[in-house]
Amino acid sequence: MDEIDIPQYFLCPISLQIMRDPVATVTGITYDRESIDQWLSTAENSSSSSSAAVCPVTKLPLSKSAGLTPNHMLRRLIQTWCIANAKSGIDRIPTPKSPLHRSAVLKLIRAVGSRRSGAENLEALRKLDELASDVDDENQQCLAEAGAAKSMISYVMRRFDDGNLAGVDLALRILRLVWSPTAENKQIVEEKPDLFQSILWILNSKFEDSTKTDALTLLKNAVEISNSSILEKLKPDFFKEMVRILRLKSTAAAAKREILKILIGSCPAGRNKAKIVEAGAVFEAIEMEMGGKEKKTTELIFSLLAQVCTCAEGRQEFLKHAGGVGMVAKRLMRVSAATDDRGMCIYESIARYSGTRAVVGEMLTVGGVTKLCMMMQADCDVYLKKKAREILKLHSKVWSNSPCIQLYLFTRYSR
């Protein structure tokens, strides 16, 4: 292949490789689509104004919005040349797929919203699902910009009102693929107060686990962009349902992580912490962590427990579980910096506001105090050392008199 003289104009000016999908820019230069797309995306995602996109060859201003025109003539020349030189080891260049047009997407979206034919709805959904599932990110971006998220939510809500599950699985999968936390999507959630109830309806229906996970992903996304006035209206039954699904052994690990994110996102609003505690989330979270070893799940569980332990009800439920205090001690300095941070917050809340003699004694017995001392000596962030020192000072008289803890661990850092 090195002996073959490749025509210079077959090579992309950026990658210097034979172009598979040549496209012309408004500056008159032809590039391979993948290379120029990456070039423009890198420039547009840069926070520096001095990195505004320019044509790599002419240095003239260039943007994605200006569009890229397929150079069909050059592509055919390249393909013909590749076929003629196949015996020399040149791979044939396949014909690239035609780019997705916004008008075609809008037509499908209108078909999904039509009430005239259920069959027409489903056929349009299948085509949109096929486009969204394509590995090409541009398809997903095109669907998102055309308003696919709003259309899919409206479809789910309509099916909820009708009590008809047809196509809901497809709509949820499309939503997962095209969703982004935009202002438009936030407005959609605010305009659909029954969205949360419709998702609970889906979760209690006979769908495959993957569809229920998609439903939980939509719920998590809705919680993340909802304001407190919406979240504080969530009823206790909503959180009981979340905990019930979390408790099920048949619930997939990915679905459980989405539920934990939902509970974490809902916590700050109104009396949601108390509702989450009353639903039994604290006990289930501790049980789940004691039986699991997955880092991401551990971080989410500790984040939830740290939040609920800021209220009296949460601390009470945490301390009711015989393994809660010991579980935190076991995970400290073994999982991640995020787990350490949340674990320290749990211990601080417990020691500061619920530090009875029994609780303080348990922290010492299960090795929690030892971990705090180790934290002060370990190579970790300064703020964690500071937090460990503050927690130790809260009950230093009790803990320093114990033969279980070496006195120098307290005196060494006393100030």
C-alpha positions in Angstrom: 0.0 0.0 0.0 3.0 2.3 0.6 4.0 2.0 -3.1 0.6 3.3 -4.4 0.5 6.9 -5.4 -2.7 8.2 -3.7 -4.1 11.4 -5.4 -3.6 14.3 -3.1 -7.1 15.5 -3.4 -8.4 12.2 -2.1 -6.8 13.0 1.3 -8.6 14.9 4.1 -6.5 18.0 5.0 -7.1 17.3 8.7 -6.6 13.5 9.0 -4.4 13.1 5.9 -6.3 9.9 5.3 -8.4 8.9 2.3 -11.8 10.5 2.7 -14.7 8.1 3.3 -17.4 10.8 3.3 -16.1 14.0 1.6 -18.1 17.1 2.4 -17.5 20.7 1.2 -17.6 23.7 3.5 -18.7 27.2 2.6 -15.0 28.1 2.3 -14.8 25.8 -0.7 -12.5 23.2 0.9 -13.5 19.5 1.1 -12.9 17.5 4.2 -13.9 14.1 5.5 -17.1 14.5 7.4 -16.0 12.9 10.6 -12.8 15.0 10.8 -14.4 18.4 10.1 -17.3 17.6 12.5 -14.8 16.8 15.3 -12.9 20.0 14.4 -16.0 22.2 14.6 -17.3 20.5 17.8 -14.0 21.0 19.6 -14.0 24.7 18.7 -17.6 25.3 19.7 -17.3 23.5 23.0 -14.2 25.5 23.9 -14.9 28.2 26.6 -12.3 30.5 25.1 -13.7 33.1 22.6 -10.3 32.9 20.8 -11.0 29.3 19.9 -13.9 30.3 17.5 -14.1 27.8 14.6 -12.1 28.6 11.5 -11.5 26.6 8.3 -8.3 24.6 8.9 -7.0 25.5 5.4 -8.2 29.0 4.6 -8.4 30.2 8.3 -11.8 31.8 7.4 -14.6 31.7 10.0 -16.6 28.5 9.9 -19.5 27.1 11.9 -21.6 24.0 12.0 -24.7 26.0 11.3 -23.3 26.9 7.9 -23.8 23.3 6.9 -21.7 20.8 5.1 -22.4 19.8 1.5 -21.7 16.2 0.4 -19.2 16.1 -2.4 -20.7 13.2 -4.4 -18.5 13.6 -7.4 -15.3 13.3 -5.4 -16.7 10.4 -3.4 -17.5 8.4 -6.6 -14.0 9.1 -7.8 -12.5 7.8 -4.6 -14.7 4.7 -4.7 -13.8 4.0 -8.3 -10.1 4.4 -7.5 -10.4 2.1 -4.4 -12.0 -0.6 -6.5 -9.4 -0.4 -9.2 -6.6 -0.7 -6.6 -8.3 -3.4 -4.4 -5.6 -6.0 -5.4 -3.0 -3.7 -3.9 -4.7 -3.7 -0.5 -6.9 -0.7 -0.8 -10.2 -1.1 1.0 -13.4 -0.2 -0.7 -15.1 3.0 0.6 -18.8 2.3 1.2 -21.5 4.8 0.3 -22.3 6.8 3.4 -25.8 7.1 4.7 -27.8 10.2 3.8 -27.9 12.8 6.6 -31.2 13.0 8.6 -33.3 15.9 7.6 -35.3 17.9 10.2 -38.4 17.9 8.0 -38.5 14.1 8.0 -38.3 14.0 11.8 -41.0 16.6 12.2 -43.3 14.5 9.9 -42.8 11.5 12.2 -43.3 13.6 15.3 -46.6 14.9 13.9 -47.6 11.3 13.1 -46.9 10.3 16.8 -49.2 13.1 18.0 -52.0 12.2 15.6 -55.1 10.7 17.2 -56.5 9.4 13.9 -54.7 6.0 13.8 -53.0 4.0 16.5 -51.2 2.0 13.8 -49.8 5.3 12.4 -48.6 6.3 15.9 -46.8 3.0 16.4 -45.2 3.0 13.0 -43.9 6.5 13.5 -42.6 5.6 16.9 -40.7 2.6 15.5 -39.0 4.8 12.9 -38.1 7.4 15.5 -36.7 4.7 17.8 -34.6 3.3 14.9 -33.2 6.8 14.3 -32.6 7.5 18.0 -30.9 4.1 18.5 -28.5 4.8 15.6 -24.9 5.2 16.8 -24.8 8.5 14.9 -25.0 11.3 17.5 -26.3 13.7 14.9 -29.5 11.7 14.7 -30.1 12.1 18.4 -29.3 15.8 18.2 -31.7 16.3 15.3 -34.5 14.5 17.2 -33.8 16.6 20.3 -33.9 19.9 18.4 -37.1 18.9 16.6 -38.9 18.5 19.9 -38.9 14.7 20.2 -38.8 14.9 24.1 -42.0 16.9 24.3 -43.7 14.6 21.8 -42.7 11.5 23.7 -43.9 12.8 27.0 -47.2 13.9 25.5 -47.6 10.4 24.0 -46.9 8.7 27.4 -49.4 11.1 29.1 -52.0 10.4 26.5 -51.6 6.6 26.9 -51.8 7.1 30.7 -55.1 8.9 30.3 -56.4 6.2 28.0 -55.1 3.3 30.1 -53.4 2.0 26.9 -49.7 0.8 27.1 -49.2 0.5 23.3 -45.9 2.1 22.2 -45.0 3.4 25.7 -41.9 1.3 25.7 -40.7 2.8 22.5 -41.5 6.4 23.7 -39.5 5.8 26.9 -36.5 4.5 25.0 -36.5 7.4 22.6 -36.7 9.8 25.6 -33.7 8.2 27.3 -31.7 8.6 24.1 -32.6 12.2 23.2 -33.2 13.8 26.7 -31.1 16.7 27.8 -31.7 19.1 30.8 -32.8 22.1 28.7 -35.0 25.0 29.6 -37.6 23.6 27.1 -37.7 20.2 28.8 -38.0 21.8 32.2 -41.0 23.7 31.0 -42.5 20.4 29.6 -42.2 18.8 33.1 -43.7 21.8 34.8 -46.7 21.7 32.4 -47.3 18.0 33.0 -48.1 17.7 36.7 -49.4 14.1 36.2 -46.1 13.0 34.7 -44.9 11.5 38.0 -48.1 9.6 38.4 -48.0 8.3 34.9 -44.5 6.8 35.5 -45.7 5.0 38.6 -48.5 3.6 36.4 -45.8 2.3 34.0 -43.7 0.8 36.8 -46.8 -1.2 38.0 -47.5 -2.5 34.5 -46.2 -5.7 32.9 -43.2 -4.3 31.1 -39.7 -5.8 30.7 -37.1 -4.7 33.2 -35.4 -2.5 30.5 -38.6 -0.5 29.9 -39.1 0.0 33.7 -35.5 1.2 33.9 -36.2 3.7 31.1 -39.2 4.9 33.1 -37.1 5.4 36.2 -34.5 7.2 34.1 -37.2 9.6 32.9 -38.4 10.1 36.5 -34.9 10.8 37.6 -34.4 13.3 34.8 -37.7 15.0 35.7 -36.7 15.3 39.4 -33.3 16.8 38.5 -34.9 19.7 36.5 -38.0 20.2 38.7 -38.2 23.1 41.1 -39.0 22.6 44.8 -42.6 23.7 44.4 -43.2 20.6 42.2 -41.1 18.2 44.3 -42.6 19.2 47.6 -46.0 18.1 46.3 -44.9 14.5 45.9 -47.0 12.3 48.1 -45.8 9.8 50.7 -47.2 7.0 48.5 -44.8 8.0 45.7 -41.8 7.4 48.0 -43.3 4.2 49.4 -43.5 2.9 45.8 -39.9 3.9 45.1 -38.7 2.0 48.3 -40.9 -1.0 47.4 -39.2 -1.3 44.0 -35.8 -0.7 45.6 -36.5 -3.6 48.0 -37.4 -6.1 45.2 -34.6 -8.6 44.5 -35.8 -8.7 40.9 -35.1 -5.0 40.4 -32.0 -4.5 38.1 -29.0 -2.8 39.6 -29.3 0.1 37.1 -32.9 0.6 38.1 -31.9 0.7 41.8 -29.3 3.4 41.1 -31.9 5.5 39.3 -34.2 5.2 42.3 -31.5 6.3 44.7 -30.9 9.4 42.4 -34.6 10.1 42.5 -34.7 10.0 46.3 -31.5 12.1 46.5 -32.9 14.7 44.1 -36.2 14.9 46.0 -34.7 15.2 49.5 -34.2 19.0 49.7 -37.8 20.0 48.9 -40.3 20.6 51.6 -40.9 17.7 54.0 -39.6 15.1 51.6 -36.8 14.0 53.9 -39.4 12.9 56.5 -41.5 11.3 53.8 -38.5 9.3 52.5 -37.6 8.2 56.0 -41.3 7.2 56.7 -41.2 5.1 53.5 -38.4 3.0 55.0 -35.7 4.2 52.7 -33.0 4.4 55.4 -33.3 0.7 56.4 -33.4 -0.4 52.8 -30.4 1.7 51.9 -28.3 0.2 54.7 -29.4 -3.3 53.9 -28.6 -2.7 50.2 -25.1 -1.4 51.0 -24.3 -4.2 53.4 -25.0 -6.7 50.7 -23.3 -4.9 47.8 -19.9 -4.0 46.6 -20.5 -1.6 43.6 -18.7 1.7 43.9 -21.3 3.9 42.2 -24.1 2.4 44.2 -22.2 2.9 47.5 -21.6 6.6 46.6 -25.3 7.1 46.0 -26.4 5.3 49.2 -24.0 7.4 51.3 -25.2 10.5 49.6 -28.8 9.6 50.5 -28.0 8.7 54.1 -26.0 11.9 54.5 -29.0 13.9 53.5 -31.6 12.2 55.6 -29.3 12.2 58.7 -29.6 16.0 58.7 -33.1 15.5 60.1 -34.0 14.0 63.5 -36.2 11.3 61.9 -33.5 10.2 59.6 -30.9 9.9 62.4 -33.3 8.0 64.5 -34.0 5.4 61.7 -30.3 5.2 60.9 -29.4 4.4 64.5 -32.2 1.8 64.8 -30.4 -0.4 62.3 -27.9 -2.5 64.2 -25.4 -2.3 61.3 -25.6 1.3 60.3 -22.8 2.9 62.3 -20.5 -0.1 61.6 -21.3 -0.1 57.9 -20.1 3.5 57.6 -16.9 2.7 59.5 -16.2 -0.3 57.2 -16.6 1.8 54.0 -14.5 4.8 55.1 -11.2 5.0 53.3 -12.0 1.9 51.2 -14.3 3.1 48.4 -13.8 6.7 47.1 -13.3 10.3 48.2 -17.0 10.9 47.6 -17.9 8.1 49.9 -15.5 9.4 52.6 -17.0 12.9 52.3 -20.6 11.6 52.7 -19.6 9.1 55.4 -18.0 11.9 57.4 -21.2 14.0 57.1 -23.2 11.0 58.4 -20.9 10.7 61.4 -20.9 14.4 62.1 -24.7 14.5 62.2 -24.9 11.5 64.4 -22.1 12.6 66.8 -23.3 16.2 67.0 -27.0 15.8 67.3 -27.6 12.2 68.5 -24.4 11.6 70.4 -25.8 9.7 73.4 -23.5 7.6 75.5 -24.7 4.5 73.7 -24.1 6.0 70.2 -20.7 7.3 71.1 -19.7 4.0 72.6 -20.9 2.2 69.4 -18.8 4.5 67.2 -15.8 3.4 69.2 -16.6 -0.3 69.4 -17.2 -0.7 65.6 -14.1 1.1 64.6 -15.6 4.4 63.6 -13.4 6.4 65.9 -10.3 4.5 64.7 -11.2 5.4 61.1 -11.5 9.1 62.0 -8.0 9.0 63.6 -6.7 7.2 60.5 -8.3 9.9 58.3 -6.2 12.5 60.1 -3.0 10.7 59.2 -3.9 9.6 55.7 -3.0 11.2 52.5 -6.4 12.7 51.8 -8.0 16.2 51.3 -7.4 18.8 54.0 -11.2 19.4 54.5 -11.7 15.7 55.3 -8.9 15.9 57.9 -10.5 19.0 59.4 -13.9 17.3 59.5 -12.4 14.2 61.2 -10.7 16.5 63.8 -14.0 18.3 64.5 -15.9 15.1 65.0 -13.2 13.7 67.4 -13.3 16.9 69.4 -17.1 16.5 70.0 -16.5 13.5 72.3 -12.8 13.6 72.9 -13.0 13.1 76.6 -14.9 9.8 76.2 -12.9 8.5 73.4 -9.4 9.5 74.6 -10.0 7.6 77.9 -10.6 4.4 76.0 -7.8 1.8 75.8 -8.9 1.1 72.3 -7.5 4.4 71.0 -3.9 5.5 71.3 -3.8 8.8 73.1 -1.3 10.3 70.7 -3.9 10.3 68.0 -5.7 13.1 69.9 -2.7 14.9 71.4 -0.8 15.0 68.1 -3.4 17.2 66.4 -4.7 19.1 69.4 -4.8 22.9 68.9 
